[in-house]
Amino acid sequence: MTELALARTAMISDRRLRLQGVLAFFIIYIVWGSTFLAIRYAVETIPPFLTAATRHLIAGSILLAWAWWKGERPSAQAWRAGLVLGFLFFLIGHGTLHWAEQRVPSGVAALVITSEPIFVALMLPLFRLGRRPGTTTYLGLAAGAASVIVLFGPEVTSGGGVAAGLLAVVLGAISWSAGIVLSRKLQSRKNGETDTSTMNAALPLLCGAVMLLAGAFVRGEHREFHLSAVSPESFAGLLYLVFFGSLMAFTAYSWLLKHYPPTLVATHTYVNPIVAVLLGWMFAGERITFSIIVSTALAMAAIALVNRGER
């Protein structure tokens, strides 16, 4: 092959990589931001724990089949990690979010979730996985706390049960943050010579789904659920969460982490709440109040300060 042909091949490969990057960023920006609205529609006629359990059971089963086909096999350590992370990520993290979105507007829930990087920054030193936060990080933590406090004002919590729903979302954000921190200790990237990255994602999904099913049974959701009562909007929301919110976004996120710096990939935390607020306003009639605008600005400032401080 001539040098000209090699240069042309490299140019085509670079262009393809760039296009793939644009598509992957679009997916984690828009799709992850839109999942909050999809959850709202899904839990309208499907009980919240059953919604989350079904979503993760289907997505986890597909990922497990994919991992098995690639030659990945679960180790005892992977199962232990799956149980712990399934509890933190999905039973508590997503269970509370799905329950809360019966009461809390989807955009407001997304704004509360932006506090996760703040909780992670606080937890890392506790588990001896990072240095103590500096001044810039503490400023970001203060801005993040203020962004959540603003949402507890009467302008946002005037609806029935909204304050309780917000507290549930905060609890879920803390649990998810703990899972992020502990995953560094619990999960291994290699099992002998076999890459286990897909298996590491599948097992927490499946373990969490089983726990959510148990939680749904304890809460009596199996008595409340009637297939004939499921609306087309709820069914579409559930399908969207399975195939777009879990499978597509997960694949895009994993690909980006291999090809782009983590700090650049993490910029989705700036965009997701804005997408959620706008979609909730456009399609679900959710109000954009002055408190929500202030909270959005504070949340964006908090993420920027925390990211800068941690770098």
N, C-alpha and C positions, 0 to 999 in steps of 0.2 A: 504494500500500500504506500502510495506516495505521501510526501509531507503535506501536500495540499489536501489530499483525501483525509488524512489524519486530523488536520486542522478543522476541516468541515465536519467530521464526525464529532469532534470535541465540542464544536459550536452548537451542533444539534442537541447533543447530550446536555450541555449547559442550559440551553433554552428550555428543554423538556423539564430539567430540574427546577428552573425558575417558575415555570407554569404550574408544576406540581406543588411548589411552595406556596404560590398565590392561592391555589385551590384549598390547600390544607389550612392555611391561615383563615381563609373565608369560612371554612367549616367550623373551626373552633371559636371564631368570633361570633358568627351568626347562629349556628346550630346550638351551641351550648347556651347562648343567651336566650334562645327561643324555647328551651326545655321547661323553663319556669311557667310559661303560658300553657305548654302542652300538659304539664302536671295539673294545672288548674282545671283544664277541660276534662282530663281523665278522672279526677276524683269527684267530679260532679255527680256521677252515677255509679262509679266503682269505688268501694271502700278503699281508704288510703293505703293500708298495709297490703291489701290484696293487689292494688295497683303496682306498688313498689316490688312486691314479691314476684309477680308475673313478669314485670319488665326485666328484672335481674336474672330470673330463672331461664328465660328464653335466651337472653344475651350471653349469660354464663355458659349455657349448654353449647351454643354455637362456637364460642371461643374455646371451650374444652375440646370439642371435636376437631377444631382447627389445630390446636396445640398437639393433640394426639397424632393427627395426620402428619405434622412436622417432625414427629419423633420425640416430643417432650413427654416426660413422665413425672407425676407428682411424687415428691419425697415426703418423709414424715415432717420435716421442717416446713415444707410448703403447706401442708395441711394445717399445722399449728398456726402459721401466719394467716392462712385463709380464715380460720375460726376467729382469731383476734380482730383482724381487719374487717371481716364480714360483720362482726358485731359493731365496731366503731364507725365504719363507713356507711353501712347500709341499714342495719337495724336501727341504730340511733340516728346517724347522720341523715339518711334519706327517709327513714320512718317518720321522724319529727317534721321534716320538710313537707312530705306528702300530706300528713295530718294537718299541718298548719295552713296549707294552701286552700283548705276548705273555708278559712276565715280571713287570711291575709292576702292582699293583692299580690299578684305574681311579681310585679316590679319591686314592691317593697321587700318581699322575701329575697329577691336577688341582691338588693342593697345590703341586707343583713349578712348574706353569705360572703360579701367582700371583706368581712372581718377575719376570714380564715388566715390570710397571710400574717395578720397581726398576732393571732393566737399561736401560729407556728413559730414566729420570731421569739415569742415569750417561752415556748416550751422547749426549743432546741437546747438552751443552756441547762435547763432542768434535767434533761436526759444526757447531758455532756456530749452533745452532738454539734455544738456551735458555741461561738463566743458570746459573752454578755452583750446586750444591745448597747449601742452608743447613743450619743445625743440626738443624731438625726433619726435613728430608729424610734427613740422614745417620743419624738415629736410626731412621727407617723402613727405611733400607737395612740397618742392622745387625740389626733385627728380622727382616727378610726373609731375610737370610743365615742367621740362627739357625734360622728355620723350616725351611729346606732341610737344614741340617746335622743337625737332629734326626732327619730322615727317613733318614739314613745310619746310624743306630744299629742294633745287632743285632736289636732288637725288630721292626724293619720289614724288614731285609734278610736275614732268616733263610732265605728261599726261594732257589732256585738262579737265579743271574743277575740278581737284583733290583738289586744295586749298579750293575752295568753298564747296566741299563735306566734307572736314575735318572740316571746321567751322560749318557745319550743324551737324556733329557727336558730336562736342564739345557742341553745344547748346542742343542736345538731351541728352547728359550725364548730363548736369546741370539740365535739367528738370526732368530726372529720379531720380537724387539725391534729388531734392526738394520733389518728391513724396515719396521717402523712409522716409525722415524726417517727412513730414506732416502726413504720414500714422499712425504714433504713436499717433497723436492727433485725427485724423479723425475716425479711425476704432476702434470698440470695439470687443473684443474676445467673449463676451457673450451677449446674448439677452435673459434676464430672466435666464432660466436654460438651454437654448439651445446653443450648440457650433455652432458658425457662421463662422468658419474659411474658409470653402469652399465657402460660400456665399460671404465673403469678397474678395475672389479671382475672383469669377464669375462676380460680378457687375462692377468692373473697366474694365474687359475685354469687356463686352457687351457695356458699355457706351463709351469706347474708340473706339470700332468697329463702332458704329453709327456716332461718330464724324469723324472718318477716311473716312467713306462712304460720309459724307457731304463734307469733304475736297476733296475727289476724284471728286465729282460732280462739285465743284467750280473750280478745276483745269482742268476740261474737260476730265478727264480720261475715262469717260463713252463713249465719242466719239472716243477715241483712241483705246479702247479695242475691240478686235475681237476674239471670242472664237476659231475660226479656225486657228488663228495665234499663239496660245499658243503652245510652243514647249514641247515635252515630258520631257525635263530637267526642264523647269519652273514648269510644273505640278507636277513632282516628288518633286521638292524643296518645293512647297507649301504644299503638303501632309506631307512632313517630318516636316515642321515647325508646322503644326497643331498637329500632333499626337506624335511626338517625342520632338520637341522644347518646346511645351506648356504643353500638358497633361502629358507625361511621366516624363519630367524633373520637372514639378511642384509637382507631386506626390512624387517623390524621395526626392526633397528638403524639402517638408513638413515633410516627415517621418524622415529625418535626423535631423531636428531641434528638434524633440521630443526625439531622442535617443542619440544625440551627442552634445558636447559643440558647441555653435555658432562659436567660433574662429576656431574650426576644420572644420566645414562646410564651413566657409568663405575661406578655402584654394582653392576653385575652381577658385577664382580670380587670383591665380598664374598660373593655368594650362590652362584656357580657351584661352588666347591670343596665347600661344605657339601652342595649337592645331589648332587654326584658321590660324596662319601663315603657319604651316606645311601643312595643308590640301589645303590651297590656292596655295602653291607652287607645291604640288603633283598633284592636279587635275585641277587647273585653270590656270596654267602657270604663277602665280604671282611671281615676283622677290623677293628674299630675299637679300636686299641691306645692306651695312654696316650701314646705318642710321637705318634701321629696327632692326638690331641686337643690336645696342646701345640703341634704344628706348625700346626694350624688357628688356634689363638688367636694365635700369633705372626704368621701370615700376615695375619690380619685387622688386627692392630695395625700391621703394616708398611704395608699399603695405605692405612690411614687416615692415618698419619703422612706418607707420601709425598705423598698427595693434598693434605693440609693444607699441607705445605711448598711444594709446587709452586704452590698458589693464592697 
